[in-house]
Amino acid sequence: MGMASGIPSLFCNSRILRLMRISRMREPEPTPNRNTVMVKPQAVPAAEFTRNFGHYRMLAQKGAVAVSSHGTITGYFIPADEYEEFARFRAQRHSFATANLPEDKIRAIAGSRMDSRHDHLNALLDPK
């Protein structure tokens, strides 16, 4: 067994073959900007994802990695900071049905008026 830079050649060959196989895999599309159309990322089978977790962890730094099971996307692998940002967004977001508003709030909204600086916008809402 020969040595290349102090590493056994058998290890080098298996590492090279693995890197070659991984490099042939399609990377997800870059993150779109406002002028591009959102492309659904190619899904990675769950078995492949678990075998090459480190590779997909690196790909997730560039964009979401779709993971599928039996041909159906079951989830997306994203970096921790993106998930934490999403969790903060969800925590700040509050929604409610207007039917659940108390009467005093309904009267306050109905009685409110826009500042006169926005009168030009009222013209856009008036029926023609």
C-alpha positions in Angstrom: 0.0 0.0 0.0 1.6 3.2 -1.1 1.6 6.5 0.7 0.6 9.9 -0.8 1.3 12.8 1.5 1.2 10.3 4.4 -2.3 9.0 3.5 -2.7 5.4 2.3 -3.5 5.2 -1.4 -6.5 3.0 -0.8 -8.1 5.8 1.3 -7.2 8.4 -1.4 -8.8 6.3 -4.1 -12.0 5.7 -2.2 -12.2 9.3 -1.2 -11.7 10.4 -4.9 -14.4 8.1 -6.1 -16.8 9.4 -3.5 -16.0 13.0 -4.4 -16.5 12.2 -8.1 -19.9 10.6 -7.4 -21.0 13.5 -5.3 -19.8 16.1 -7.8 -22.0 14.5 -10.5 -25.1 15.3 -8.4 -27.1 18.3 -9.4 -26.8 21.2 -7.0 -30.0 23.2 -6.2 -30.7 26.3 -8.2 -29.3 29.6 -6.8 -31.6 31.7 -4.6 -33.9 33.7 -7.0 -34.2 37.4 -7.0 -37.3 39.4 -7.8 -36.8 39.1 -11.5 -36.4 35.3 -11.7 -39.0 32.5 -11.6 -38.9 30.2 -8.6 -37.7 26.8 -9.7 -38.7 23.8 -7.6 -35.4 22.2 -6.4 -34.7 18.6 -7.4 -35.5 16.3 -4.6 -32.9 14.0 -3.0 -34.1 10.6 -1.9 -34.0 10.2 1.9 -31.6 7.2 1.6 -29.1 9.3 -0.5 -29.5 12.2 2.0 -28.6 10.1 5.0 -25.6 8.5 3.2 -24.2 11.8 2.2 -25.4 14.1 4.9 -22.2 16.2 5.0 -22.5 17.0 1.3 -26.1 18.1 1.6 -25.3 20.1 4.7 -22.9 22.1 2.6 -25.4 22.4 -0.3 -28.0 23.7 2.2 -25.8 26.7 2.8 -26.6 27.8 -0.8 -30.3 27.0 -0.8 -32.9 24.6 0.5 -32.4 20.9 -0.2 -35.6 19.0 -0.9 -35.7 15.5 0.6 -38.1 12.9 -0.8 -39.4 9.5 0.3 -41.0 7.2 -2.2 -41.0 10.0 -4.8 -42.8 12.6 -2.6 -41.1 15.6 -1.1 -41.3 15.2 2.7 -39.3 18.1 3.8 -36.5 20.7 3.1 -33.1 20.9 4.7 -32.1 24.5 5.4 -29.3 26.1 7.5 -30.1 26.7 11.2 -29.9 30.5 10.9 -32.6 30.5 8.2 -34.8 28.3 10.3 -34.3 30.6 13.3 -35.2 33.6 11.2 -38.4 31.8 10.1 -39.2 30.9 13.7 -38.8 34.6 14.7 -41.1 35.6 11.8 -43.8 33.1 12.8 -43.6 34.2 16.5 -44.2 37.9 15.5 -47.0 37.1 13.1 -50.5 37.4 14.5 -53.7 36.7 12.6 -57.3 36.8 13.6 -60.8 36.8 12.1 -62.3 40.3 12.0 -65.6 38.7 13.2 -63.8 38.1 16.5 -63.1 41.9 17.0 -64.8 43.5 20.0 -67.5 46.1 19.3 -65.4 49.0 20.6 -62.6 48.2 18.2 -65.0 48.0 15.3 -66.5 51.4 16.2 -62.9 52.8 16.5 -62.0 51.6 13.1 -65.2 52.7 11.5 -64.8 56.2 13.0 -61.2 56.6 12.1 -60.1 58.9 9.2 -56.9 59.0 7.2 -54.6 62.0 7.4 -55.4 64.6 4.7 -51.9 64.0 3.2 -53.4 60.8 1.7 -56.5 62.3 0.1 -55.1 61.5 -3.3 -55.2 57.8 -2.5 -58.9 58.1 -1.7 -59.5 59.0 -5.3 -58.2 55.6 -6.4 -60.8 53.9 -4.2 -63.8 56.0 -5.3 -66.1 54.2 -7.8 -65.9 55.8 -11.2 
